Amino acid sequence: MKQQRHSAIRELLVTTTVTSQDELRRKLAKRGFNVTQATLSRDMRELNLYKGPNGYTLANSAVAEDDRSPEINDLLKSFGLEVRQAMNQVVIITTTGGAQPVAAGLDYEDWDEIVGTIAGDDTVLVICGDIEQAKTITARIAELIR
């Protein structure tokens, strides 16, 4: 839920003007995210938002949507060793200690094909909606590991 809310906040800041925290809270509520002021403040801090003369903005607002992927690219190049598909699931083998950052990176990417991730120490289980989605994710991750 947190990743979805963060994605909604990013989208709102890119597509609309938000001049106050309360305005952002109301816009989120319209999208089904009812949050307290404390939660919203924490989200804003985690997203590195700042308030400029035209309202709130992302700290790196010049970064395009497609430019968010280098984070997962870097994570998979650093930690990823192998990827395998098992029906609608994808298993990523990582270096020791690499599974948690890879799983978190995938969660933050918010790829439609991924239902969720579970991370151990050196293995990430990626659950997809169906076999075709798992094939898509397997191919995408295999390319990023190379």
Buried (B, 14 or more C-beta within 10 A) or exposed (E): EEEEBBEBBBEBBEEEEBEEBEBBBEBBEEEEBEBEEEBBEEBBEEBEBEEEEEBBBBEEEEEEEEEBBEBBBEBBEEBBEEBEBEEBBBBBBBEEEBBBBBBBBBBBBEBEBBEEBEBEEBBBBBBBEEEEBBBBBBEBBBEBBE
